[in-house]
């Protein structure tokens, strides 16, 4: 592991209040990462409250405009990740495409609309059915509009680009449209859209975005840091990595869970081999790089669990239906989110490009959270689910508290951006 040590909370030049607001609204990654961090805190504390109330009946139960499990699926898949994604896409995307980034006047209106609508979802849920039901769906509709508007801005970057390679950007855009359709379906049909939210949200949106970015960025970052590891990212590999979740989702939607193993198990083997080909062992010397590689390992684990569930269903057993879901959403997507956002935040704030001791410990806690949540899905009671929820809070809320102030403060090196 890296022996580099940095303070848990590094001092930053503190800008006046007006300057802080200007910084948040001037640079896309600052605004979108801040909103994403705020959403993680709100969603995590709400869901932790729900799980704790289920595990320990003496605790008060939060209000529910719709069944909490339905909103949980929407929020964990589409409630905070899109903000981090657009912060990344409007920062790294223009470099991929060799175009100028969108000006603040272009992304501020849809960004603020999406932010206000998304941040309203949990309070409207807690308001209960008498006050929050229709408002909840209205907020989801506004969120979908803001999301589609932002996706259109990214489409314009792709359309104006003359870069030779636009494949990753196009695939991410397609997945973004699938994600926006999930929120729109919830707005139009409420809990009746639960199956679409859960299926398209994971297999059509979250996984395709993250695995596309992995294909482009992990080999590049590894080759630039680790000697003797060459970038390996052929187009056929991307087709398999992104095609697998889409194909699985289609079969699942057609209620053919007994046949998804045909996709799941070969992809699991390929992915676990790919972790070694991409330099997993060598990456462990660098914490920040190791976070990316460890997160990617969960992609193979998730498909392995999906394949095991499919074979169990084929044999007439109930299987472990939520094991792969949480391995992929917590282990893979959430680990990659923490790793990538940490990297971008450090790189664009003038900080050392490294994961300090606190960040590393929180990341390790997130890995344990994924293990506990997957294990809790195998016949465990509500107490273990609550424990997993509290572990998630323990991993992500301090991480948000550590990095969120960076977004309204001036860069540590005095440079703009």
Steps between C-alpha positions, in 0.01 A plus 500: 500500500601860457692639796396855414340669797288813491283653770143372514373851440742726319467876544372695202488868419153606613316728261244759616135392485434669167819360354408150623164515322674626187744209507218247539314644203801568278654154458283197415676240712477727805123545471405147399733326745370718783138420417586132468667502842199677655268243346705209634475641853124563480420165337731302728364647822140448385554138398700432816203631698263271309719193556556581867124541557440161339768334713412666830123565521541739795639760258258739324413405142555772236207610289458343158325658202578178308635167631852573621652208309375642170649842563819338631548325165456827311728703727785251536515439126414846366489741792862610534718323240379717206636816665846352540477370145418839350773661708740250345355520148518880485859486631658193334248472215621809311854360519381167357328686219756779447235773536447793733295423812149643517491849648341547845202676342419176317521248785386714794122507423459122447748427776315712755164360387621142538666577833196666658268225377726215613564655842123530553431128455584379852322786684189442286514127576519566874207744470275196445223420250271781611752771409781348297364245253419723201777743585746210506405398148509863385852537642605181321363644176698822548809292576452302177468823300819641651680172437391484135600864454850424632520193277412721203792728586730199499351392166589842359862448608504166319338646189751785472802279570740406224684246715571162343376305803157600629380149588527528877320833504218367278453191718489709816242728340281202413517375858416849628182497292409163652552647847286804426226266375502329840430824685240600240326162541480554875355847443235367261407170663623518860565167670347317201832571327701319771610214274622744233673717761687204646577328171585788267653702784763235569547303176426779250643806674731460799711204386544609135619846605751377755638211295542727197702746707699209647590379152631841405661617824635204701748379233608860438554585867677168565737528204592853607585396857610135495814406299474219243119502492371595154151640445269223378157616387394353163157588367376140519565503873287811544223337297499200734526701820213734413295243310488257793290715739268609219444140387453384860248777558303405189483132602406597854226729368365213292491290820769266372715505815574129455696581181708804597786269609587462132608866509596538866756224547714561187509873578596426861794287384606760243481782753696317769769419240493864388572624852835320480563615141440859604758478778295440815793362701735779395236765578498412869814707551299817432188549712314724258565265209419197715158648577416494129621144453331363814173660394528336160550155657142526628377503141618142461373403845160650424461303178624186673225541759248573224600180323472299823153643558395415146616140535320477834177618340551251219534226762172605662636691798440863605868587460649827624316762293651809665857375534617612158301824522685614812837364388467708184337811647699526826815301424552608140321827426530664843867401536577640156307816583702554817826429319437713191352796684790497747744502210328785313452701819865473597623567149282806445548661840879521504526221758737206493368239256480227762253329732593597853460273802142608578382458143656156484335391826161620380549311175587182691186548711300527178643164388391344828159661454461327165598165654257539790214612274551211260518256791196659665295418193537127571226453756619766743257697712442876513775558757775402256341715231506791744865426582586513130312829471689649793830381352407675173436820695831455680682472168332769291389776738856567632629479143248764393586714803869478410474596135187717471669815640764472226236593243430847638860582591774639280759257367784432741757588231334833414423400141157563345247218459 
